């Protein structure tokens, strides 16, 4: 429920700000706005009031909102006014540059909103990162990474000729920047690992993949009550290094090994105060012991940066631009066979939120989704802002407008494409559920 509420609040805020961009520029240029609604109102509205020529209202379907501009062929498909002569207050009668600003106002607003949120996050919480060089034990690899030649414990030095600041940045460079090699420190030796073609598609195809992550030992952070770990008298800061005779130097080694001992009694080897101890334990039917591990952020030295109000503004712009560039780069993977299977809808978006209310996480996702909404809306598909902009650019080059009947048909085709993509995303989400 909390995840759903966070998603609905985010979508409402982002779409309202988006539509406000269209509304604002339309009003500036004297274009009549027939309706401006928070939420959609099929069949009836919860509230509506007409002020001047605009009807302001609140719908009952909480999936965003809309702004209906006079003389514009939009998703409402209300073309009644198009049969008459263009009026001075209509969108279709405005100069080209004004129509461009009205159309792109929503996208501009969404990006500005993302920058403001990122700046506010920087000012309020600062930025905490885990520098790549602080990963004491290097990286841990899944099957895809192992097959390409990486090894557990490798310490990444460079990707091509660049030194990544964090592991996340290294992964992004490997997958999205057409890099061809990784330079690693392997037990004191410098080793070059080639990056194979199509590595991104391989990772997407392996749905259980994390590719590479921080190599962390299993050092107990906390123990849940009434669990095998508590009954076996395991303690916080115990380091589990073996399951029976099988060595488990990393936490993920332990997870993979312990799953083979469901509902069995075994012996764990732990390091406690520098000494090895053998501790018998009965594993649960689910293959768990009921202990949490310390994360990389608990074990390794972090880098924290704080920002004044003035410093947070350029940082917000930088974060917004970096997010946009990152999303554009990974968008190309959607058009691969493997990437198309990972497309998701509101269900996938909702699962990104914390199950408890976390304001920092909420605003971070709001900024991310605001950038995504801006980018998706500027795609040149009829029915989206980018589709309208495409026809305006045609008008700029050809020096003549597309006919209203053409725009109407293009809008119908575009809406059909959008609904088909949305339906496909829903089917994929429910299939994964």
Residue pairs with C-beta under 8 A, 6 or more apart in sequence:
2 353
2 354
2 355
2 356
2 357
3 350
3 351
3 353
3 354
3 355
4 350
6 350
6 353
6 354
6 357
6 362
6 365
7 346
7 349
7 350
7 353
8 62
8 63
9 362
10 362
10 365
10 366
10 369
11 62
11 63
11 64
11 346
11 369
12 38
12 39
12 62
12 64
12 65
13 366
14 64
14 110
14 113
14 366
14 369
14 370
14 373
15 63
15 64
15 65
15 373
16 38
16 64
16 65
17 109
17 110
17 113
17 370
18 106
18 107
18 109
18 110
18 373
18 377
19 36
19 64
19 65
19 66
19 67
19 106
20 67
20 106
20 109
21 104
21 105
21 106
21 107
21 108
21 109
21 110
22 67
22 69
22 102
22 103
22 105
22 106
23 33
23 36
23 67
23 105
24 105
24 109
25 98
25 101
25 102
25 105
26 32
26 33
26 67
26 69
26 91
26 102
26 105
27 33
29 94
29 98
29 101
29 102
30 88
30 89
31 69
31 70
31 71
31 89
31 90
31 91
31 94
31 98
31 102
32 53
32 54
32 69
32 70
32 71
32 89
32 90
33 53
33 54
33 67
33 68
33 69
33 70
34 53
34 54
34 55
34 68
34 69
34 70
35 54
35 55
35 56
35 57
35 66
35 67
35 68
36 54
36 55
36 56
36 57
36 65
36 66
36 67
36 68
37 45
37 56
37 57
37 58
37 59
37 65
37 66
37 67
38 57
38 58
38 59
38 65
39 46
39 58
39 59
39 60
39 61
39 62
39 63
39 64
39 65
40 59
40 60
40 61
40 63
40 64
40 65
40 66
41 48
41 57
41 58
41 59
41 60
41 61
42 59
42 61
44 60
45 57
45 58
45 59
45 60
46 57
46 58
46 59
46 60
47 57
47 58
48 55
48 56
48 57
48 58
49 55
49 56
49 57
50 56
53 89
59 65
66 75
66 76
68 74
68 76
68 78
69 91
69 102
70 81
70 87
70 89
70 90
70 91
71 81
71 82
71 86
71 87
71 89
71 90
71 91
71 92
71 93
72 90
72 91
72 92
73 79
73 82
73 404
73 407
73 408
73 411
74 411
75 383
75 411
75 415
77 408
77 411
77 412
77 415
79 404
79 408
81 90
82 92
82 404
82 408
86 92
86 93
87 93
91 99
91 102
92 401
92 404
94 102
96 392
96 395
96 396
99 392
100 389
100 392
103 385
103 388
103 389
103 392
104 378
104 385
104 389
106 377
106 385
107 374
107 377
107 378
107 385
108 374
110 370
110 371
110 373
110 374
110 377
111 320
111 324
111 370
111 371
111 374
113 367
113 370
114 320
114 323
114 367
114 368
114 370
114 371
114 374
115 316
115 317
115 319
115 320
116 316
117 316
117 363
117 364
117 366
117 367
117 370
118 315
118 316
118 319
118 320
118 323
118 367
119 312
119 313
119 315
119 316
119 317
120 312
120 316
120 363
121 316
121 360
121 363
121 364
121 367
122 307
122 311
122 312
122 315
122 316
122 319
123 307
123 308
123 309
123 312
124 360
125 360
126 304
126 305
126 306
126 307
127 304
127 305
127 307
127 315
128 302
128 303
128 304
128 305
129 165
129 166
129 302
129 303
129 305
130 166
130 167
130 214
130 296
130 297
130 300
130 302
130 303
131 165
131 166
131 301
131 302
131 303
132 156
132 164
132 165
132 166
132 167
132 169
132 170
133 155
134 300
134 301
134 302
134 303
135 155
135 167
135 214
135 215
135 296
135 300
136 299
136 300
137 153
137 214
137 215
137 216
137 217
137 250
138 152
138 153
138 154
138 155
138 156
138 184
138 185
138 215
139 145
139 150
139 152
139 153
139 154
139 155
139 156
139 167
139 212
139 213
139 214
139 215
140 152
140 212
140 213
140 214
140 215
140 216
140 250
140 252
141 150
141 151
141 152
141 154
141 211
141 212
142 206
142 208
142 209
142 210
142 211
142 212
143 206
143 209
144 199
144 202
144 203
144 206
144 209
144 211
145 211
145 212
146 152
148 193
148 194
148 195
148 196
148 199
149 193
149 194
150 182
150 184
150 193
150 212
151 186
152 215
152 250
153 186
153 187
153 215
154 184
154 185
154 186
154 191
154 193
155 184
155 185
155 186
156 164
156 167
156 170
156 182
156 183
156 184
157 163
157 183
157 184
157 185
157 190
158 164
158 182
158 183
159 170
159 173
159 174
159 177
159 179
159 181
159 182
159 183
160 173
160 177
160 179
160 180
160 181
162 173
164 170
164 173
167 212
167 213
167 214
170 182
170 212
171 211
171 212
172 326
172 329
173 179
174 182
174 195
174 199
175 199
175 200
175 203
175 211
175 330
176 200
176 326
176 329
176 330
177 329
179 195
180 194
180 195
181 192
181 193
181 194
181 195
182 192
182 193
182 195
183 190
183 191
183 192
183 193
184 190
184 191
184 193
185 191
196 202
200 333
200 336
200 339
201 333
201 336
201 337
201 338
201 339
202 338
203 209
203 211
204 333
204 336
204 338
204 339
204 341
204 342
205 338
213 252
214 296
214 300
215 250
216 250
216 251
216 293
216 294
216 295
216 296
216 299
217 239
217 241
217 249
217 250
217 251
217 299
218 239
218 240
218 241
218 248
218 250
218 251
218 254
218 293
219 237
219 238
219 239
219 293
219 294
219 299
220 229
220 234
220 235
220 236
220 237
220 238
220 239
220 240
220 291
220 292
220 293
220 294
221 236
221 291
221 292
221 293
221 294
221 295
221 298
222 236
222 291
222 292
223 229
223 230
223 234
223 235
223 236
223 290
223 291
223 292
224 230
224 290
224 291
224 292
226 290
227 284
227 288
227 289
227 290
227 291
228 281
228 282
228 283
228 284
228 288
228 289
228 290
229 281
229 289
229 290
229 291
230 290
231 281
231 282
232 268
232 279
232 280
232 281
232 282
232 289
233 279
234 268
234 270
234 279
234 281
234 289
234 291
235 272
237 272
238 270
238 271
238 272
239 270
239 271
239 272
240 248
240 254
240 268
240 269
240 270
241 247
241 248
241 249
241 269
241 270
241 271
241 276
242 248
242 268
242 269
243 254
243 257
243 258
243 261
243 266
243 268
243 269
244 261
244 266
244 267
246 257
247 253
248 254
248 257
251 293
258 283
258 287
258 288
258 289
259 287
260 287
261 283
261 287
262 283
262 284
262 285
262 286
262 287
263 283
263 284
263 285
264 282
264 283
265 280
265 281
265 282
265 283
266 280
266 281
266 283
267 278
267 279
267 280
267 281
268 278
268 279
268 280
268 281
269 276
269 277
269 278
269 279
270 276
270 277
270 279
271 277
281 289
283 289
284 290
307 315
319 367
320 367
320 371
323 367
323 368
323 371
324 371
324 374
324 375
327 371
327 372
327 375
328 375
331 375
333 339
334 340
334 343
341 428
342 428
343 421
343 424
343 425
343 428
344 425
344 428
344 429
344 432
345 422
345 425
345 426
345 428
345 429
346 429
347 426
347 429
347 430
347 433
348 425
348 429
349 369
352 365
353 361
353 362
353 365
354 361
354 362
376 384
377 384
377 385
377 386
378 384
378 385
378 386
378 389
379 386
379 387
380 386
380 387
380 389
380 390
381 387
381 414
381 417
381 418
382 388
382 390
382 391
382 410
382 411
382 413
382 414
382 415
382 417
383 411
383 414
383 415
383 417
383 418
384 414
384 418
387 410
387 411
387 414
391 402
391 407
391 410
394 402
395 401
395 402
402 410
